[in-house]
Amino acid sequence: MLRIALRRILAFIPLLIGVAFVTYLLSFYGPGDPLRIIMGENWSSEEVYQNLRKQYGLDRPLLVQFGDYLWHAVHGDFGRSYIQRVSVGELVGKALPVSAQLALVATVIVAVVGIGLGVVAALWHYRWPDALIGLFGVVTHSIPAFVRPGSRCTKSLLPPSAYSKTSISICRPLTSVKTASMMPSISM
């Protein structure tokens, strides 16, 4: 058992490196050049562009850049955001508590509703409540995630932003709906 777990963990390392490499490639071969995004509409000359490429290290070969990125990432330094010009670690640090709260609220909501409906369906097995709950589950699971938020009356109740530190309370998640960014948790 330990050998299988160790083998899985060791197989995870190349997978993680591969996903990181593909993600890194997408930043270069995706839409838009990172430097053109930084410079916006006000880039003056090709010389300024080339100087910025050298300053950011984008003139080096792609594999060397990826190696540097991986080395720094392993040591906890994810670089600086090209757009916001702050540390990526700082941006993640700001977003992580919000994401963790949303995930926790979504898990609690899904667990309470799911267990409750499961108990009701089990109590009335092969009767209309069981069939109705099963139908509800199939229908709601079949709706794509990008359609669900817009298909309900959630835009006025659950805005996609406007999060504040006091807006989500785990004990009373639905009382602060107007200020909380709970649309992802409801959509799950």
C-alpha positions in Angstrom: 0.0 0.0 0.0 2.8 2.4 0.9 4.6 1.5 -2.3 1.5 2.4 -4.4 1.1 5.7 -2.6 4.8 6.5 -3.1 4.5 5.6 -6.8 1.5 7.9 -7.2 3.2 10.8 -5.5 6.3 10.4 -7.6 4.1 10.2 -10.8 2.5 13.5 -9.6 5.8 15.4 -9.9 6.2 15.1 -13.7 2.5 15.8 -14.1 2.8 19.0 -12.1 5.9 20.1 -14.1 4.0 19.3 -17.4 1.0 21.3 -16.3 3.2 24.2 -15.2 5.0 24.1 -18.6 1.8 24.1 -20.6 0.5 27.0 -18.5 3.8 28.8 -19.0 3.6 28.3 -22.7 0.0 29.6 -22.9 1.2 32.9 -21.4 3.5 33.3 -24.5 1.5 31.7 -27.2 -1.9 32.8 -26.0 -3.6 36.0 -27.1 -1.4 39.0 -26.6 2.2 39.6 -25.8 2.8 40.3 -22.1 4.9 43.3 -22.9 2.4 44.8 -25.3 -0.2 44.4 -22.5 2.1 46.2 -20.0 2.8 49.0 -22.5 -0.8 49.3 -23.6 -1.4 51.9 -26.3 1.4 54.2 -25.3 4.5 52.2 -26.4 6.8 54.6 -28.2 9.3 52.6 -30.1 10.8 49.2 -30.8 13.8 50.1 -28.8 11.7 50.6 -25.6 10.1 47.3 -26.4 13.4 45.5 -26.7 14.7 47.1 -23.5 11.7 45.9 -21.6 12.2 42.4 -23.1 15.7 42.4 -21.7 14.7 43.8 -18.4 12.0 41.2 -17.8 14.3 38.4 -19.2 12.0 37.6 -22.1 14.8 37.7 -24.6 16.3 34.5 -23.2 15.3 31.1 -24.6 11.9 29.8 -23.5 13.2 26.7 -21.7 15.7 28.9 -19.7 12.9 31.2 -18.7 10.7 28.3 -17.6 13.6 26.8 -15.6 14.1 30.1 -13.8 10.3 30.3 -13.2 10.2 26.8 -11.8 13.3 27.3 -9.6 11.8 30.5 -8.1 8.3 28.9 -7.8 9.8 26.0 -5.8 11.3 28.6 -3.4 8.0 30.4 -3.1 8.7 33.4 -5.4 6.1 33.5 -8.2 7.4 36.7 -9.7 5.5 40.0 -10.3 2.3 40.5 -12.1 2.8 42.2 -15.4 -0.5 44.1 -15.2 -0.8 45.1 -11.5 3.0 45.3 -10.9 2.9 43.7 -7.5 4.1 40.3 -6.2 2.0 37.4 -7.3 2.4 35.9 -3.9 0.8 39.1 -2.5 -2.1 38.8 -5.0 -2.6 35.1 -4.0 -2.4 36.0 -0.3 -5.3 38.5 -0.8 -7.4 36.1 -2.8 -6.8 32.9 -0.9 -8.9 33.7 2.2 -11.9 34.7 0.0 -11.6 31.5 -2.1 -11.3 29.4 1.1 -14.4 31.1 2.6 -16.4 30.5 -0.6 -15.2 26.9 -0.8 -16.2 26.3 2.8 -19.6 27.9 2.4 -20.2 26.0 -0.8 -19.2 22.7 0.9 -21.5 23.4 3.8 -24.4 24.3 1.6 -23.9 21.3 -0.7 -23.5 19.0 2.2 -26.5 20.2 4.2 -28.8 20.3 1.1 -27.4 17.0 -0.4 -27.6 15.0 2.8 -31.1 16.4 3.6 -32.5 15.6 0.2 -30.8 12.2 0.3 -32.5 11.4 3.6 -35.8 12.5 2.2 -35.3 10.4 -1.0 -34.3 7.4 1.1 -37.4 7.7 3.4 -39.8 7.8 0.4 -37.9 5.4 -1.8 -39.6 4.7 -5.2 -42.3 7.3 -4.5 -42.9 10.8 -5.8 -40.5 12.6 -3.5 -37.7 10.3 -4.5 -38.5 10.7 -8.2 -38.8 14.5 -7.8 -35.4 14.8 -6.0 -33.8 12.6 -8.6 -35.2 14.6 -11.4 -34.0 17.8 -9.7 -30.6 16.4 -9.3 -30.3 15.3 -12.9 -31.7 18.6 -14.3 -29.5 20.8 -12.1 -26.4 18.7 -12.8 -27.1 18.8 -16.6 -27.2 22.6 -16.8 -23.7 24.0 -17.7 -22.0 26.1 -15.1 -21.9 29.2 -17.3 -25.7 29.1 -17.7 -26.7 28.5 -14.1 -26.0 31.9 -12.6 -27.8 33.7 -15.3 -30.7 31.3 -15.4 -31.8 32.2 -11.9 -32.7 35.5 -10.4 -29.2 35.7 -8.9 -27.8 38.8 -10.6 -29.6 41.2 -8.2 -29.3 39.0 -5.2 -25.8 37.6 -5.7 -23.4 40.0 -7.3 -20.2 38.5 -8.8 -18.0 40.8 -6.8 -18.1 43.4 -4.0 -16.5 41.1 -1.4 -15.6 42.6 2.0 -14.0 40.8 4.9 -17.1 41.0 7.0 -19.5 40.0 4.2 -19.4 36.2 4.6 -20.2 34.6 7.9 -20.0 30.8 8.0 -22.8 30.6 10.6 -25.2 32.8 8.6 -24.1 32.6 4.9 -27.4 33.7 3.4 -28.0 36.8 5.5 -25.2 38.7 3.9 -26.0 37.7 0.3 -26.2 41.2 -1.1 -22.6 42.0 -0.2 -21.0 38.6 -0.5 -19.6 37.1 -3.6 -21.3 33.8 -3.3 -22.3 33.1 -6.9 -19.6 30.4 -7.3 -20.8 28.6 -4.2 -24.4 28.7 -5.2 -23.5 27.6 -8.7 -21.7 24.6 -7.4 
